[in-house]
Amino acid sequence: MDRFDYVIVGGGSAGCVLAHRLSAQPSVRVALIEAGADTPPGAVPAAILDSYPMPVFCGDTYIWPDLKAKAARQAAPRVYEQGRVMGGGSSINVQSANRGLPRDYDEWAANGAEGWSWRDVLPYFRRLERDVDFPGGELHGSDGPVPIRRIMPEDWPAFCHAFAKGLRANGLAELQDQNGEFGDGFFPGAFSNIDDKRVSTAIAYLDEATRKRPNLSIYSNLRVERIVMEGATALGVVAMAANGERVRFYAGEVVLSAGALQSPAMLMRAGIGDARELIGMGIPCAVDLPGVGRNLQDHPSLTFCHFLEPRFRMPLARRRASMMAARMSSGVAGCDESDLYLSSATRAAWHALGNRLGLFFLWCNRPYSRGRVQLASPEAAVAPRVDLNLLDDERDLQRLAAGVRMLARVVDASGLGRDSRDFFPAAFSPRVKALSKVGEGNALLTSILGALLDTPAPLRRLLIERFFTRGLKMTSLIHDDRALADFIRANVFGVWHASGTCRMGGAQDCDAVTDTEGRVRGTRGLRVVDASLMPRLPSANTNIPTIMIAEKIADAMVAQRRASVASPFAAAH
């Protein structure tokens, strides 16, 4: 048992930032608790450092293997990969350093999240980053903990140049900086990586100097089971070690940074949520907050592949595979511009088969559909129920359909292939994930399958239909509205951008879970700081916006702490 000023639950993209910034105050005692393994300097696993993320993402060492999600109402639950390792999602993701668009944050502020407009958040985007391509100036930081770089067109492989040709032929402009030019266009993707190695928040913020601070205690492989509550006041947490031993931490303030699926579940287990549902689960209600677990958002997405002739393949030794992306407008009535995002990768997997396939990810920015996180059991060992409900709003399906047709036109104009049958839909299914696990057996099997793809075109297309598409053809999809809609419903999934389940809002917003500094309504000593707070999902991957949120709230927490020390009487009142 020990007492800390702050106990941070979750050493992910937000938790590492908070631990670094709060412990910079020598008088403050901070504990950071992570359920997964630590990755200290000099001992970061090679799989995590790798610029190519799929081997670590497709394994189960660094994720919550029991955490599943339903993409749509009729879909079966599937594993929803969320980081369980120091650095959290930043240790397993594709390293995209996408901020989103100014309109995203201006809308947050306009809808009640006062102080979160683009003008308010830009200083914290700048604070977190060291942009090696566009350092300094009004838009970019030059000395932050997270290095951000791009692979510029002069260093693109042939696949990227072909993709760019197709985008250009369809009217998209060429942009240099996706975080500084905000219209439709294609651009070199920004990513948190330097010297061709990943930089997670654990690497960026928990460096040797930070870890040596006597007021910071870092705990790994320790899973928080529950928040200790006394009425509506959080007193600390109880955690379980790998050997079954329980450890209790007392806290002046408990900060949940466990992500948009785990943080709301922890609140509900502590009796904070919809009173009727909690009582039905046998949990006494401490604070009736119906918004907990609601407003779940992810970007509805689809995946496609293209067989690559040898001239378009990239050597496996070159690790960074995602180099370029595009923002596009669906043109669906009543929807915003730049409401589609398209990213590409020069290989679909780490092995010989994947190296013969180019990969395309298509998703909807600013989704209208909303899902929910609910408890399946009061027990912490049981994963929450996650319903993404990705197509609950018809507009999201319509926009994906427009995006599929747009992508088909881009590929057709790219020169990637001589036959449209070499472009095909390819879901990230459990079968594909199993084949993507690193191992000798998969290496042998995929080398055989890869060699078969290089056989004459008729045999190759037979193999593609047999093993990938089960007879589904792109030409049939894009010319048949019903077939395309059915395909989207059957194959849509998220892109692991869960957010919004403890959303922040103004004092009059009865559905908001927290105030604009993450403090949980109706409680004392309890705060949420992670992607749960986002009122609406930005037009971006969530990692950099989550780091920004942690930077901004950490700044506010430090300022409040200093004010209370300077004037304890005023702080008490």
N, C-alpha and C positions, 0 to 999 in steps of 0.2 A: 504494500500500500504506500502511495506517495501522493503528494499534493502539488499541482501545477496551476499556474495562472490560466494556461490554455492547454486543453487536450484536443488534438486534431485527429479525427478518425478518418483514415485513408491517406496513404502517401502517394496519391496520383498527381494528375496535372495541376490541380489546385493545392493539394495538401503540401507538396514540396515547396511551393511558392510561399505559402503561409508560414511554414516552419522557418524558412530562411529570413523572411522579412520581420516576423514577430520576434524571433530570437536575436535579432540585431540590437534589441534593447536589452542591455546587460541585466537589468533589474527584473526581467520577466522570465519566468520558468515555463518552458514549452515542452510538451510531449507530442511526438508524432508516432502514430500507431498504424502499421500496415499489415494486412492479412497475409500478403505474399512475401517472397524473398527480398532481401536487400540487394542493392547493386552498388556497393561502395566504389570509390575511385580505385582503379587498378584491378578491380574484380568484376567488371561488367561483362556478362556473358557475351561471347562473340555473336551469338544469334541476335541479341538485342542491338549490338553495335552495327550490325549489317545494314547497309543502305536498302537492301531488298528485304521487305518485311514479311513476305508470305511464309517462310519456314517457321518463324516464331508465332505468327498469327494462326497458322493452321495446326499447331500443336496444342496441347492442353496444359503445359507446364505453367504458363503465365496468365491463364484466364480462369474464370469461374466456370468449371465444366458443367455444373448443374443449372446454370442460369440460362433459361430458354425464353423465347418470345414467339408469339403468333403474329405473322405479318398482316394477316387479314382475318376477318371473322371465320371463314371456312377453312383456314390453313391449319396445318398441324404445327405444333410448337417445334422450334429449331434452336439449337445452341446459338446464343447471342453473345459473341465474343466481347468480353469486358476485361480490362487488365486487372490481374491480381499479382502485382509485383511492384516494387518501388518505382515510381514514375507513372504507374497506372497505364492509361491509354497511350501516353506519350512514349512508353517503352515497347509497344507492340503495333502502333498504327503506321500509316504510310508516310508519316512525317510531314504532311501537308501543312504549310504555314499560311493559310488563307484566312484573312480577317473578316471577309464579308464586305458589305456595302454600307455607306453612310446612312442610307434610308432605313436599314435594319435597326440601328440604334436610335435614330430620331423617332422611329415608331415606338420603341420601348418607352422613351420619355413622354411622347404624346399620349400614351395610354396609361400613364400613372407612375412609371418608374422614373421619377424625377431625379435628375443628375446623371442619367445614363444616355444622353444624346451623343451623337458622333463627336461633337466638340468636347464633351466630357470624357469620353473613353479614349480618344486619340492619344492623350499624354501617356496612358498606361500601355497602349500598344507600342508606343515608342520606347517606354521604359523597359519593357521585357526583351526587346530585340537588339541584336547587332546585325543589321542588314549589310552584308558584304558587297552587294551590288549597288545599292542606293543609300549609302550612309548619310545620316544627318538630314538637315532640312526640316521642313514643316511636317512631313509625313512619316519619316523613318528615324529610328534610333540607331546609334552608332556604337554604344558601349553597354548594351543590356546583356543579360546572362545567356539568352538564346540566340545562337548564330542562325541567320537566315540567308539562303543563297538560292540561285537558280542555275540551271544548265541552259545557256543561251543558244540561239539557233545555229551559230557557227559550230557548235559542238554536238548538235543533234545527229542521231543515226538516220539512215534512210527512211525507216518507218515513220519517224516524226515529220520529216519533210514531206512525205506523201500525204500524211494526215493533214498537215498545214495546207497543202495544195487543194485538198478537197474542201476544207473550211473556207479558204480564200475564194474558191470558185462558187461558193454558196453565199457570198456577200459579207463574210465576217472579216472585220478589220484585224490587223496584227498589232497587238499591244506588247509593251515591254514589261509592265509592272502591274500584276493583277491587284496589288494592294494600293495602287496609286492612280489607276485609270479604271473608271467605274462603269463603263458602258459594255455593250456586247462586244465580243471579240475573242481571239485566241492568243495565248501567251505562254511563256515559260513558267511552269509552276514553281511557286516559292515553297521551300521546305526547310525544316529545322534540322540541318545536317551540315557538317563541316569536315573537310578532309575525307569525304566519302564515308563518314560514320554518323550514325544517329546521335542526336543530342536530346535526350529525354529531360524532363524537369528534374529527375533525380540527379542527372549528370550536371545540368546547368545550375541548379540551386543548392544541391547538397554536396558541394565540393568539400575538399579537405578542410579548408579554413572554417567553413560553416559547421562541419561535423565536430570540430575541436572546441566549439563554444561550450563552456561548462553549464550553461543554462538551457541547453537543448539535449533532450534525451530521445533517441530514435529506437523504436521497437519494430521488429519485423517478425513474420510468421506468427502473428498474434491477432486473432480474430475477435473483434468487438462483438459481444453477444447482445448487450443491452445498454441503454442509457439509464443511469440511476436517477430516478425522479423523486422529489418530495413535493407532492402536489404538482404545481406547474413550474417548479424550479428544478433545473438540471444540476445534480451534485457531482456527477462524474460518470464513469463507464465501467462495466465489467467485461473483461476480455478473457479468451481461452487460448492457452498455448498449445503447441502441437502435441505435448505429452499429456494433455487433459487438465493441466493445472489452471485454475482461474486466478486472475490478477485484477485487483480493483484500483482504479485511478480516481483520485479526487480532483476536481477542477473548479477554478473560478468561472470558467466558461468552456462548454463543450462545443466544438466546431465540427460539424459533419461535412466531410469532403469525400464521401464514398461513391459519388456519382449519381446520376439521375434515376437509377433503378434501386440502388441500395440505400441511399439517404432517405427517401420517403418511406421505405420499408422499416428502417430503424425508428423513424418518428412514429409510425403506426404501432410498432411493438411497444413503444413507450407510452401509448395511450393518447397520441396526438394525431387526430384525423377525423374522419366522419364518425360521429358518436354512435349512430345506429349500427354501422358496420363493425365498429370495434367491439361493441357490446355483443353483437352476434357472434364474434370470434372469441368471446370470453375474455376480452381485454377491457379493464376499467378505463373509462375515458377521462383523461386529465385535462385536455383542451379540445374542444369541438372545432376542428378545422377541416371542413369538407373538401377543400382544394388539394389536400395532401394526396399525391399519387395521380391526380388528374392532369390534364393538359400535356400529356406525353406526346412528344413529337420526334420524328426522324424523317430523313429525306427518302421518299419512296424511290426505289432504284431498280434498274435492270442491267444485265450484263450481256455483252456480245463479244464474239471472237472472230478473227479473220485468219485463215491459213496464210502463212508467210512463205513466199518463195525465199530461197537461200539469200538473195541479195538484200532482203529486208530484215534478216535476223541479226541479233546482237549477241556477241560472245557472252557466255554465262559468266565469265570473269569480270565483265563490266556490270556492277551490281545495281546501280540506280536505274530502275526501269520506267518509272513514271516521271516524265519530263515536261509534258505540256498538257494544257486543258483549255476549255472554252466556256464562256457564258453566252447563252442564246435566249431568244424570246420565243415562246410557244405560239403567240398570236391568238391564244384562246380568249374569247370575249370576257372582259372584266378582270383579266389577270394582269399582273405587273409585267413590265419588261424585265429582261434578264432573269426569267423564272425557270430556266433550265441550266444545268451544269453538265458538262461532258469532259471526262478525263480519259486518258489513254495510258497504256503501258506497253512496252515493247516485248513483253513476254507475259504469258498467262500463269506461269508457275515456275518453280525453281529447276525443274527437270527438263529432259530432252524433248518431251512432248510439249510442255508449256513454252519452250523456246521456239517452237514452230508456229505459235499462235500469238497474234497481237490481241490486246484486250481493250475493251471500251466499257466505261461505267457511265451510265446516263441516270441523272436524278433530277427531281423537282426541287428547286429552291422555293422557300416560303410556302411549305405545304399547308393546306387547309384542314386536312384530316387530323383528328386528335385521338390518342389512345389513353391507356390507363395502366398504372401499377397497383396491384392489390395483394394483400397477404394471402398466401395459401395455407399458412399455419402461423400460430404465435411463436413457434420455435425458430430461433435464429438460424439453425442448420438447414431449414427448408427454404429454398429460393422463392422469391415472390413470383406471383403470376404477372406476366407482362403481355399485354395486348396492344400491339402497335396500331392496329386499325388503319393501315396506311392508305386505303382507298375508300374510307368512309365518306369522303366528299368527292362527288363525281368530277369536279374540276381537276383533281389530281390525276385521275385516270385519263381524262381528255388531254392533259398536258403531256403525260408520258407517251400517249399515242402520237401526238404531234412530234415529240422528240424522236421517237423511233423512226418515223418517216423522214425527219430531217437528217438523222444519222445515216440512214440508207442512202440519201442523196449525196452526203459528204463522202461516204466510202466509195460510191460509184464514181465520183469525180477525182478520187485520190490516186488512181493508178496502182493500188495495192494488189489487184488481181485482174484476171482476164475473164472470170466467170462469177456471176453473182452468187453461185452456190458455195463459194469459198467464204462467204460472210454469213454467220449463223448465230442464233441465240444460244447462250450458255449460262445457265443458272449456277450460282455458287451453292450447290446442293451438298447434303451430307456425303454423298458418294464422291463428289469432286474434292471435298475437304479431306476425306479419308485418303484419296489418291495423292493429296498434296503434303501429307506428313512425310518428313524426311526419314529415309531408311533405305537399306540395301534392296529390299523387296520392291519398293515403289520405284527406286532408281532403275532396276532391271526391267520392270513392267513398262514403265514410261519410255525407256529407251527403245523397246520393241515397238510400242504404239507410235512413237515418234518416227521411227524408220518406216513404218507402214504408211504414214502420212506422205512420205516422199515417193510413194509408188505412183504409177500413172493416174491421172486425174479421175477417171471413172471409179477406180478402186478407192481412191482417197475419199471421194464424195460418198461412196457407200459406207465407208467407215465412219465418216462424220455423222451420217444419218443414223447409223446403228448405235454409236456410242455417245453422241452428244445431243442430237436434235430429235431423235426418234421420229424421223420423217418430216418434222416441221421445217418449212422453207420460208426464208425472209420474203421472197416475192409473193407468196400466198398471204402472208401477214399484212403487208403494207397495202394490199389491194382489197382487203376484206375487213371492214370495220368490226364486225362481230368476232371474227377470228383473232384480230389484234387485241380487242378488249378481253377476250377469254385468255389469251396468252399472258397479258399483263396481270390479270387477277391471279393466275396460276403461278407466276414467277416473281412477282414483286417482292422485294425485301428491303430492309433498311440498310444504311451504310454506317451503322454503329455510331450514330450521332444522337443518341437518346438525350433528351433535354426537357425542361419545362415543368417537371413534376412537383417542384416546391417554389413556384414562381413568385417573384417579388412584385410588389405593387404599392399603390398609394393607400393611405389610411382608410379611404372610403370603399376600397375594393374588397368586397366580402369573399371573393374567391382567391385572393392572394394569400400565400402561406407565410411569406416573410415581408419585412419592410425592405427598403432599398439598400440596406446594408447587411441583409441576410439574417437578421434577427427574427426568430420564429414568433409569430403573433401569439400573444397571450401567455408567453413563457418568460422565464428569467434564466439567464446563463446558458442559452442555447441558440446556436446560429448554424445556418447552412451556407456553404461557399463551394459551389461547383456548378456544373451545367444545369442542375435542377432549377436554378434561379431564373433562367432565360424566359422572359414572357413569350417570345416568339423566336423560333429557330432562325439564326442568321443565314444569309446566302453564302454559307461557308462550312468547311469542316469545323468541328467544334473545339479542337485542341487549343488553338491560339486564342479564340474568344474566351475560353475557360481560364487560361493563364491570365488574360487581361482582367477578368472578373476578380480573380484572387489577388492580383496586384492592387486593384482599386480598393477592394474591401480591406486588405491588409493595411493600406495607407490610412484608411479611416480608423481602423482599430488602434493603430499606433498613435494617431492624433488624439483619439479619445483617452487612451492610457496616459499620455503626457498631460492632457488637460486635467485628468482626475488626480494625478500626482501633484500638479501645481496648485490645484484648488479642490482638495478632498471634500470640503463642505458643499461646494457647488455641485460636484459630481454626485454626492449623496442625495441631493435634492433636484 
